[in-house]
Amino acid sequence: MSDKFDRQLREDKALRDSALAVVKADIEQVKQDHSAKNIGKRFASRMTEGAHDVLEQASAKASDQRGILVLLVAAIALWFARNPIMSLFTDSEDTAANADDSAAKPGAASESDGSSDETHHVEIPE
């Protein structure tokens, strides 16, 4: 009976020793990885990997939704081109007159509601 226990004890010790060797090897590997790269490089590499993953997912979704993507790009283009497009529909004389009026009177926008930033002085003769 003790022979059976001795054999089991030797097997358990061998397993323990091999597990300890694996753990020590893993610790050494981690130490080498951390000593080889500083924190900035590790952060940059993780961010780059994350950005690549996001780009892959976005391109997969974009290929599935081509119509919505085209509509979105067209809406953005129209938004940036809104001023030139609006100038086509307005009267150029009205625009020029409004520009001249607003340039001549800095408080012209506030005069319409009755409040003005300009103060009018009246001189009284003595």
DSSP file (Angstrom, degrees, kcal/mol; ACC not computed):
  #  RESIDUE AA STRUCTURE BP1 BP2  ACC     N-H-->O    O-->H-N    N-H-->O    O-->H-N    TCO  KAPPA ALPHA  PHI   PSI    X-CA   Y-CA   Z-CA
    1    1 A M     >        0   0    0      0, 0.0     4,-1.6     0, 0.0     3,-0.2   0.000 360.0 360.0 360.0 -39.3    0.0    0.0    0.0
    2    2 A S  H  >  +     0   0    0      1,-0.2     4,-2.6     2,-0.2     5,-0.2   0.815 360.0  60.8 -68.4 -27.5    2.8    2.4    0.8
    3    3 A D  H  > S+     0   0    0      1,-0.2     4,-2.2     2,-0.2    -1,-0.2   0.896 103.7  49.9 -63.2 -39.8    4.3    1.6   -2.6
    4    4 A K  H  > S+     0   0    0      2,-0.2     4,-2.1     1,-0.2    -2,-0.2   0.901 112.0  47.2 -64.9 -41.5    1.2    3.0   -4.2
    5    5 A F  H  X S+     0   0    0     -4,-1.6     4,-2.6     2,-0.2    -2,-0.2   0.889 110.4  52.3 -68.4 -39.2    1.3    6.1   -2.2
    6    6 A D  H  X S+     0   0    0     -4,-2.6     4,-2.3     2,-0.2    -2,-0.2   0.914 110.5  48.1 -62.8 -41.9    5.0    6.6   -2.9
    7    7 A R  H  X S+     0   0    0     -4,-2.2     4,-2.2     2,-0.2    -2,-0.2   0.920 113.0  47.9 -63.8 -43.2    4.3    6.3   -6.7
    8    8 A Q  H  X S+     0   0    0     -4,-2.1     4,-2.5     1,-0.2    -2,-0.2   0.891 110.7  52.0 -64.2 -39.7    1.4    8.8   -6.4
    9    9 A L  H  X S+     0   0    0     -4,-2.6     4,-2.4     2,-0.2    -2,-0.2   0.911 109.2  49.3 -63.9 -43.2    3.6   11.2   -4.4
   10   10 A R  H  X S+     0   0    0     -4,-2.3     4,-2.2     2,-0.2    -2,-0.2   0.913 112.1  48.7 -62.6 -42.3    6.4   11.1   -7.1
   11   11 A E  H  X S+     0   0    0     -4,-2.2     4,-2.3     2,-0.2    -2,-0.2   0.910 111.7  49.1 -64.3 -42.0    3.8   11.7   -9.8
   12   12 A D  H  X S+     0   0    0     -4,-2.5     4,-2.6     1,-0.2    -2,-0.2   0.904 111.1  49.3 -64.4 -41.4    2.3   14.7   -7.9
   13   13 A K  H  X S+     0   0    0     -4,-2.4     4,-2.7     2,-0.2    -1,-0.2   0.887 110.2  51.4 -65.0 -38.6    5.8   16.2   -7.3
   14   14 A A  H  X S+     0   0    0     -4,-2.2     4,-2.3     2,-0.2    -2,-0.2   0.911 111.4  47.2 -64.6 -41.8    6.6   15.8  -11.0
   15   15 A L  H  X S+     0   0    0     -4,-2.3     4,-2.5     2,-0.2    -2,-0.2   0.912 112.6  50.0 -64.2 -41.9    3.4   17.6  -11.9
   16   16 A R  H  X S+     0   0    0     -4,-2.6     4,-2.4     1,-0.2    -2,-0.2   0.927 111.5  48.0 -62.5 -44.1    4.1   20.3   -9.4
   17   17 A D  H  X S+     0   0    0     -4,-2.7     4,-2.1     1,-0.2    -1,-0.2   0.891 112.5  48.1 -65.0 -40.2    7.6   20.8  -10.7
   18   18 A S  H  X S+     0   0    0     -4,-2.3     4,-2.0     2,-0.2    -1,-0.2   0.893 112.0  49.6 -69.4 -37.6    6.5   21.0  -14.3
   19   19 A A  H  X S+     0   0    0     -4,-2.5     4,-2.3     2,-0.2    -2,-0.2   0.905 110.6  50.8 -65.3 -40.2    3.7   23.5  -13.4
   20   20 A L  H  X S+     0   0    0     -4,-2.4     4,-2.5     1,-0.2    -2,-0.2   0.891 108.7  51.6 -63.7 -39.3    6.2   25.6  -11.5
   21   21 A A  H  X S+     0   0    0     -4,-2.1     4,-2.2     2,-0.2    -1,-0.2   0.896 109.7  49.7 -64.3 -39.9    8.6   25.6  -14.5
   22   22 A V  H  X S+     0   0    0     -4,-2.0     4,-2.3     2,-0.2    -2,-0.2   0.924 111.6  48.4 -64.4 -43.8    5.7   26.7  -16.8
   23   23 A V  H  X S+     0   0    0     -4,-2.3     4,-2.4     1,-0.2    -2,-0.2   0.916 112.0  49.0 -63.6 -43.4    4.8   29.6  -14.4
   24   24 A K  H  X S+     0   0    0     -4,-2.5     4,-2.3     1,-0.2    -1,-0.2   0.893 110.7  50.7 -63.9 -39.1    8.4   30.7  -14.2
   25   25 A A  H  X S+     0   0    0     -4,-2.2     4,-2.2     2,-0.2    -1,-0.2   0.906 110.2  49.7 -64.6 -40.7    8.8   30.6  -18.0
   26   26 A D  H  X S+     0   0    0     -4,-2.3     4,-2.3     2,-0.2    -2,-0.2   0.910 109.8  50.9 -63.9 -41.4    5.7   32.7  -18.3
   27   27 A I  H  X S+     0   0    0     -4,-2.4     4,-2.4     1,-0.2    -2,-0.2   0.914 110.6  48.9 -62.8 -42.9    7.0   35.2  -15.8
   28   28 A E  H  X S+     0   0    0     -4,-2.3     4,-2.4     2,-0.2    -1,-0.2   0.895 109.8  52.0 -63.4 -40.0   10.3   35.5  -17.6
   29   29 A Q  H  X S+     0   0    0     -4,-2.2     4,-2.4     2,-0.2    -2,-0.2   0.919 110.3  48.0 -63.0 -43.5    8.4   36.0  -20.9
   30   30 A V  H  X S+     0   0    0     -4,-2.3     4,-2.4     1,-0.2     5,-0.2   0.910 110.6  51.8 -63.9 -42.2    6.3   38.8  -19.4
   31   31 A K  H  X S+     0   0    0     -4,-2.4     4,-2.1     1,-0.2    -2,-0.2   0.908 111.0  47.6 -61.0 -42.1    9.4   40.5  -18.0
   32   32 A Q  H  X S+     0   0    0     -4,-2.4     4,-1.9     2,-0.2    -2,-0.2   0.904 111.5  50.3 -66.7 -40.8   11.1   40.4  -21.4
   33   33 A D  H  X S+     0   0    0     -4,-2.4     4,-1.3     1,-0.2    -2,-0.2   0.914 114.2  43.8 -63.6 -42.2    8.1   41.8  -23.1
   34   34 A H  H  < S+     0   0    0     -4,-2.4    -1,-0.2     1,-0.2    -2,-0.2   0.826 114.0  49.3 -75.5 -31.3    7.8   44.7  -20.7
   35   35 A S  H  < S+     0   0    0     -4,-2.1    -1,-0.2    -5,-0.2    -2,-0.2   0.811 108.3  54.7 -76.7 -27.8   11.5   45.5  -20.6
   36   36 A A  H  < S+     0   0    0     -4,-1.9     2,-0.4    -5,-0.2    -2,-0.2   0.853 113.2  40.7 -73.8 -34.1   11.7   45.5  -24.4
   37   37 A K  S  < S-     0   0    0     -4,-1.3    -1,-0.1    -5,-0.2     2,-0.1  -0.920  77.1-138.6-117.3 139.1    8.9   48.0  -24.9
   38   38 A N     >  -     0   0    0     -2,-0.4     4,-2.2     1,-0.1     5,-0.2  -0.366  37.7 -95.7 -84.2 176.5    8.3   51.1  -22.8
   39   39 A I  H  > S+     0   0    0      1,-0.2     4,-2.7     2,-0.2     5,-0.2   0.882 122.3  54.4 -62.6 -40.1    4.8   52.1  -21.8
   40   40 A G  H  > S+     0   0    0      1,-0.2     4,-2.6     2,-0.2    -1,-0.2   0.907 109.3  47.0 -61.2 -43.4    4.4   54.5  -24.7
   41   41 A K  H  > S+     0   0    0      2,-0.2     4,-2.5     1,-0.2    -1,-0.2   0.898 112.7  49.2 -67.4 -39.7    5.2   51.9  -27.3
   42   42 A R  H  X S+     0   0    0     -4,-2.2     4,-2.3     2,-0.2    -2,-0.2   0.925 112.7  48.1 -63.9 -43.0    2.9   49.4  -25.7
   43   43 A F  H  X S+     0   0    0     -4,-2.7     4,-2.5     1,-0.2    -2,-0.2   0.926 112.6  48.6 -62.2 -44.9    0.1   52.0  -25.6
   44   44 A A  H  X S+     0   0    0     -4,-2.6     4,-2.4     1,-0.2    -2,-0.2   0.901 111.4  49.4 -63.3 -41.1    0.7   52.9  -29.3
   45   45 A S  H  X S+     0   0    0     -4,-2.5     4,-2.3     2,-0.2    -1,-0.2   0.901 112.2  47.7 -67.4 -38.8    0.7   49.3  -30.4
   46   46 A R  H  X S+     0   0    0     -4,-2.3     4,-2.4     2,-0.2    -2,-0.2   0.904 113.0  48.4 -67.7 -39.7   -2.5   48.5  -28.6
   47   47 A M  H  X S+     0   0    0     -4,-2.5     4,-2.6     2,-0.2    -2,-0.2   0.893 111.3  50.7 -66.9 -38.2   -4.2   51.6  -30.0
   48   48 A T  H  X S+     0   0    0     -4,-2.4     4,-2.3     2,-0.2    -2,-0.2   0.920 110.7  48.4 -64.8 -43.5   -3.0   50.8  -33.5
   49   49 A E  H  X S+     0   0    0     -4,-2.3     4,-2.1     1,-0.2    -2,-0.2   0.917 112.8  48.7 -62.3 -42.0   -4.4   47.2  -33.1
   50   50 A G  H  X S+     0   0    0     -4,-2.4     4,-2.4     1,-0.2    -2,-0.2   0.897 110.2  51.2 -64.2 -40.3   -7.7   48.6  -31.9
   51   51 A A  H  X S+     0   0    0     -4,-2.6     4,-2.5     1,-0.2    -1,-0.2   0.893 108.8  51.3 -65.0 -39.0   -7.9   51.1  -34.7
   52   52 A H  H  X S+     0   0    0     -4,-2.3     4,-2.4     2,-0.2    -1,-0.2   0.907 110.1  49.8 -63.8 -40.5   -7.3   48.4  -37.2
   53   53 A D  H  X S+     0   0    0     -4,-2.1     4,-2.3     2,-0.2    -2,-0.2   0.925 111.8  47.5 -63.1 -44.3  -10.1   46.3  -35.7
   54   54 A V  H  X S+     0   0    0     -4,-2.4     4,-2.8     1,-0.2    -2,-0.2   0.904 111.4  51.5 -63.9 -41.0  -12.5   49.3  -35.8
   55   55 A L  H  X S+     0   0    0     -4,-2.5     4,-2.5     2,-0.2    -1,-0.2   0.904 109.8  49.4 -63.0 -41.9  -11.5   50.0  -39.4
   56   56 A E  H  X S+     0   0    0     -4,-2.4     4,-1.9     2,-0.2    -1,-0.2   0.920 113.3  46.2 -63.4 -43.4  -12.2   46.4  -40.4
   57   57 A Q  H  X S+     0   0    0     -4,-2.3     4,-2.3     2,-0.2    -2,-0.2   0.907 113.2  49.6 -65.7 -41.3  -15.6   46.4  -38.7
   58   58 A A  H  X S+     0   0    0     -4,-2.8     4,-2.8     1,-0.2    -2,-0.2   0.903 110.5  49.4 -66.3 -40.3  -16.5   49.8  -40.3
   59   59 A S  H  X S+     0   0    0     -4,-2.5     4,-1.9     2,-0.2    -1,-0.2   0.873 110.8  50.9 -67.5 -34.4  -15.5   48.7  -43.8
   60   60 A A  H  X S+     0   0    0     -4,-1.9     4,-1.1    -5,-0.2    -2,-0.2   0.920 113.7  44.2 -66.7 -42.8  -17.5   45.5  -43.4
   61   61 A K  H  X S+     0   0    0     -4,-2.3     4,-1.5     1,-0.2    -2,-0.2   0.893 112.1  53.4 -67.9 -39.0  -20.6   47.5  -42.2
   62   62 A A  H  < S+     0   0    0     -4,-2.8     7,-0.2     1,-0.2    -1,-0.2   0.872 105.4  53.2 -65.6 -36.2  -20.1   50.1  -45.0
   63   63 A S  H  < S+     0   0    0     -4,-1.9     3,-0.5     1,-0.2    -1,-0.2   0.822 110.2  48.9 -69.1 -27.7  -20.0   47.5  -47.7
   64   64 A D  H  < S+     0   0    0     -4,-1.1    -1,-0.2     1,-0.2    -2,-0.2   0.796 117.5  40.5 -76.9 -28.4  -23.3   46.2  -46.4
   65   65 A Q     X  +     0   0    0     -4,-1.5     4,-1.9     1,-0.2    -1,-0.2  -0.427  66.2 146.4-120.0  55.3  -24.9   49.6  -46.3
   66   66 A R  H  > S+     0   0    0     -3,-0.5     4,-2.5     1,-0.2     5,-0.2   0.893  71.9  53.4 -60.1 -43.1  -23.7   51.3  -49.5
   67   67 A G  H  > S+     0   0    0      1,-0.2     4,-2.1     2,-0.2    -1,-0.2   0.908 110.2  46.0 -62.6 -43.6  -26.9   53.3  -50.1
   68   68 A I  H  > S+     0   0    0      1,-0.2     4,-2.3     2,-0.2    -1,-0.2   0.886 112.2  52.2 -66.9 -38.1  -26.9   54.9  -46.6
   69   69 A L  H  X S+     0   0    0     -4,-1.9     4,-2.3     2,-0.2    -2,-0.2   0.911 109.6  48.3 -64.8 -42.7  -23.2   55.7  -46.9
   70   70 A V  H  X S+     0   0    0     -4,-2.5     4,-2.3     1,-0.2    -2,-0.2   0.908 111.7  50.6 -63.6 -41.8  -23.7   57.5  -50.3
   71   71 A L  H  X S+     0   0    0     -4,-2.1     4,-2.2    -5,-0.2    -2,-0.2   0.895 110.2  49.9 -62.5 -41.3  -26.7   59.4  -48.8
   72   72 A L  H  X S+     0   0    0     -4,-2.3     4,-2.2     2,-0.2    -2,-0.2   0.917 110.9  48.2 -64.4 -44.7  -24.6   60.5  -45.8
   73   73 A V  H  X S+     0   0    0     -4,-2.3     4,-2.3     1,-0.2    -2,-0.2   0.897 111.9  50.4 -63.8 -40.1  -21.7   61.6  -48.0
   74   74 A A  H  X S+     0   0    0     -4,-2.3     4,-2.5     2,-0.2    -2,-0.2   0.900 109.6  50.8 -64.8 -40.4  -24.1   63.6  -50.2
   75   75 A A  H  X S+     0   0    0     -4,-2.2     4,-2.0     2,-0.2    -2,-0.2   0.899 110.9  48.2 -64.5 -40.2  -25.7   65.3  -47.2
   76   76 A I  H  X S+     0   0    0     -4,-2.2     4,-2.1     2,-0.2    -2,-0.2   0.909 111.0  50.8 -66.3 -41.4  -22.3   66.3  -45.9
   77   77 A A  H  X S+     0   0    0     -4,-2.3     4,-1.6     1,-0.2    -2,-0.2   0.911 110.9  48.8 -62.7 -42.2  -21.3   67.7  -49.3
   78   78 A L  H  < S+     0   0    0     -4,-2.5    -1,-0.2     1,-0.2    -2,-0.2   0.872 108.0  55.1 -64.9 -36.0  -24.5   69.7  -49.4
   79   79 A W  H >< S+     0   0    0     -4,-2.0     3,-1.1     1,-0.2     4,-0.3   0.926 110.6  43.8 -63.4 -44.4  -23.9   71.0  -45.9
   80   80 A F  H 3< S+     0   0    0     -4,-2.1     3,-0.3     1,-0.2    -1,-0.2   0.779 117.2  46.8 -72.2 -24.8  -20.5   72.4  -46.9
   81   81 A A  T 3X S+     0   0    0     -4,-1.6     4,-1.9    -5,-0.2    -1,-0.2   0.223  81.1 106.6 -98.2  14.9  -21.8   73.8  -50.1
   82   82 A R  H <> S+     0   0    0     -3,-1.1     4,-2.6     1,-0.2     5,-0.2   0.878  75.1  51.9 -65.6 -39.2  -24.9   75.4  -48.6
   83   83 A N  H  > S+     0   0    0     -3,-0.3     4,-2.0    -4,-0.3    -1,-0.2   0.946 112.0  44.0 -67.0 -47.9  -23.7   79.0  -48.8
   84   84 A P  H  > S+     0   0    0      0, 0.0     4,-0.9     0, 0.0    -1,-0.2   0.889 115.7  49.5 -63.0 -35.5  -22.8   78.9  -52.5
   85   85 A I  H >X S+     0   0    0     -4,-1.9     4,-0.8     1,-0.2     3,-0.6   0.918 110.6  49.2 -68.0 -41.9  -26.0   77.1  -53.3
   86   86 A M  H >X S+     0   0    0     -4,-2.6     4,-0.9     1,-0.2     3,-0.6   0.837 104.4  59.7 -66.5 -32.1  -28.1   79.6  -51.3
   87   87 A S  H 3< S+     0   0    0     -4,-2.0    -1,-0.2     1,-0.2    -2,-0.2   0.778  98.2  59.9 -68.4 -24.0  -26.4   82.5  -53.1
   88   88 A L  H << S+     0   0    0     -4,-0.9    -1,-0.2    -3,-0.6    -2,-0.2   0.823 108.0  44.7 -68.8 -30.3  -27.7   81.1  -56.4
   89   89 A F  H << S+     0   0    0     -4,-0.8     2,-0.3    -3,-0.6    -1,-0.2   0.574 100.4  80.5 -92.9 -10.7  -31.3   81.5  -55.1
   90   90 A T  S  < S-     0   0    0     -4,-0.9     2,-0.3    -3,-0.2     3,-0.0  -0.665  90.5-101.7 -96.1 154.4  -31.0   85.0  -53.6
   91   91 A D     >  -     0   0    0     -2,-0.3     4,-2.2     1,-0.2     5,-0.2  -0.583  24.1-144.3 -73.7 128.4  -31.1   88.2  -55.6
   92   92 A S  H  > S+     0   0    0     -2,-0.3     4,-2.2     1,-0.2     5,-0.2   0.826  99.0  53.4 -66.8 -31.0  -27.6   89.5  -56.1
   93   93 A E  H  > S+     0   0    0      2,-0.2     4,-2.6     1,-0.2    -1,-0.2   0.908 109.6  48.3 -69.4 -40.9  -28.8   93.1  -55.8
   94   94 A D  H  > S+     0   0    0      2,-0.2     4,-2.6     1,-0.2     5,-0.2   0.899 112.1  49.6 -64.1 -39.7  -30.5   92.4  -52.5
   95   95 A T  H  X S+     0   0    0     -4,-2.2     4,-2.3     2,-0.2    -2,-0.2   0.923 112.3  46.6 -66.0 -43.5  -27.5   90.7  -51.2
   96   96 A A  H  X S+     0   0    0     -4,-2.2     4,-2.3     2,-0.2    -2,-0.2   0.904 113.6  48.9 -65.5 -41.1  -25.2   93.6  -52.2
   97   97 A A  H  X S+     0   0    0     -4,-2.6     4,-2.5     2,-0.2    -2,-0.2   0.917 112.4  47.7 -66.3 -42.4  -27.5   96.1  -50.7
   98   98 A N  H  X S+     0   0    0     -4,-2.6     4,-2.5     1,-0.2    -1,-0.2   0.884 111.3  51.0 -64.9 -38.1  -27.8   94.2  -47.4
   99   99 A A  H  X S+     0   0    0     -4,-2.3     4,-1.7    -5,-0.2    -1,-0.2   0.904 111.7  47.3 -66.1 -40.5  -24.0   93.8  -47.3
  100  100 A D  H  X S+     0   0    0     -4,-2.3     4,-2.0     2,-0.2    -2,-0.2   0.906 113.4  48.5 -66.7 -41.3  -23.5   97.5  -47.8
  101  101 A D  H  X S+     0   0    0     -4,-2.5     4,-2.2     1,-0.2    -2,-0.2   0.917 112.8  46.5 -65.4 -43.6  -26.1   98.4  -45.2
  102  102 A S  H  < S+     0   0    0     -4,-2.5     6,-0.2     1,-0.2    -1,-0.2   0.825 112.9  50.2 -71.2 -29.2  -24.7   96.1  -42.6
  103  103 A A  H  < S+     0   0    0     -4,-1.7    -1,-0.2    -5,-0.2    -2,-0.2   0.859 112.9  46.4 -73.8 -34.8  -21.2   97.3  -43.3
  104  104 A A  H  < S+     0   0    0     -4,-2.0    -2,-0.2     1,-0.2    -1,-0.2   0.852 118.9  40.6 -75.7 -34.8  -22.2  101.0  -43.0
  105  105 A K    ><  -     0   0    0     -4,-2.2     3,-1.5    -5,-0.2    -1,-0.2  -0.911  62.0-172.4-119.1 104.4  -24.2  100.4  -39.7
  106  106 A P  T 3  S+     0   0    0      0, 0.0     3,-0.3     0, 0.0    -1,-0.1   0.795  90.8  46.8 -66.4 -25.8  -22.6   98.1  -37.2
  107  107 A G  T 3> S+     0   0    0      1,-0.2     4,-1.1     2,-0.1     3,-0.3   0.097  77.8 113.8 -99.6  22.6  -25.8   98.2  -35.0
  108  108 A A  H <> S+     0   0    0     -3,-1.5     4,-0.7     1,-0.2     3,-0.2   0.840  73.1  53.6 -65.9 -34.2  -28.2   97.6  -38.0
  109  109 A A  H  4 S+     0   0    0     -3,-0.3     3,-0.4    -4,-0.2     4,-0.3   0.855 110.5  46.4 -70.3 -32.8  -29.3   94.2  -36.8
  110  110 A S  H >4>S+     0   0    0     -3,-0.3     5,-1.0     1,-0.2     3,-0.6   0.659  98.8  70.7 -84.7 -14.1  -30.2   95.5  -33.3
  111  111 A E  H ><5S+     0   0    0     -4,-1.1     3,-1.1     1,-0.2    -1,-0.2   0.787  87.0  66.3 -70.7 -25.9  -32.1   98.5  -34.7
  112  112 A S  T 3<5S+     0   0    0     -4,-0.7    -1,-0.2    -3,-0.4    -2,-0.2   0.806 103.4  44.6 -67.6 -27.8  -34.9   96.3  -36.0
  113  113 A D  T < 5S-     0   0    0     -3,-0.6    -1,-0.3     2,-0.3    -2,-0.2   0.389 120.7-105.5 -97.4   5.6  -35.9   95.4  -32.5
  114  114 A G  T < 5S+     0   0    0     -3,-1.1     2,-0.4     1,-0.3    -3,-0.2   0.286  88.6 105.5  95.6 -11.0  -35.7   98.9  -31.2
  115  115 A S      < -     0   0    0     -5,-1.0     2,-0.4    -8,-0.0    -2,-0.3  -0.873  45.9-176.8-105.9 137.7  -32.5   98.6  -29.2
  116  116 A S        -     0   0    0     -2,-0.4    -8,-0.1     2,-0.1    -9,-0.0  -0.972  30.5-148.7-133.5 146.0  -29.3  100.1  -30.5
  117  117 A D  S    S+     0   0    0     -2,-0.4     2,-0.3   -10,-0.1    -1,-0.1   0.702  78.8  90.0 -82.5 -19.3  -25.8  100.0  -29.3
  118  118 A E        -     0   0    0    -11,-0.1     2,-0.5    -3,-0.0    -2,-0.1  -0.560  68.1-148.4 -78.9 138.7  -25.2  103.5  -30.8
  119  119 A T        -     0   0    0     -2,-0.3     2,-0.5     2,-0.0    -2,-0.1  -0.913   7.6-143.3-107.0 136.2  -25.9  106.5  -28.6
  120  120 A H        -     0   0    0     -2,-0.5     2,-0.5     2,-0.0    -2,-0.0  -0.866  13.0-158.9-102.1 125.9  -27.1  109.7  -30.2
  121  121 A H        -     0   0    0     -2,-0.5     2,-0.5     2,-0.0    -2,-0.0  -0.877   2.5-162.1-106.6 132.7  -25.8  112.9  -28.8
  122  122 A V        -     0   0    0     -2,-0.5     2,-0.5     2,-0.0    -2,-0.0  -0.961  13.9-140.5-113.4 125.7  -27.6  116.1  -29.3
  123  123 A E        -     0   0    0     -2,-0.5    -2,-0.0     1,-0.0     0, 0.0  -0.719  10.2-153.6 -88.6 130.9  -25.7  119.3  -28.6
  124  124 A I        -     0   0    0     -2,-0.5     2,-0.1     2,-0.0    -2,-0.0  -0.897  18.9-125.8-102.8 125.0  -27.6  122.0  -26.9
  125  125 A P              0   0    0      0, 0.0     0, 0.0     0, 0.0     0, 0.0  -0.414 360.0 360.0 -69.8 146.5  -26.3  125.6  -27.7
  126  126 A E              0   0    0     -2,-0.1    -2,-0.0     0, 0.0     0, 0.0   0.425 360.0 360.0 -93.6 360.0  -25.5  127.7  -24.6
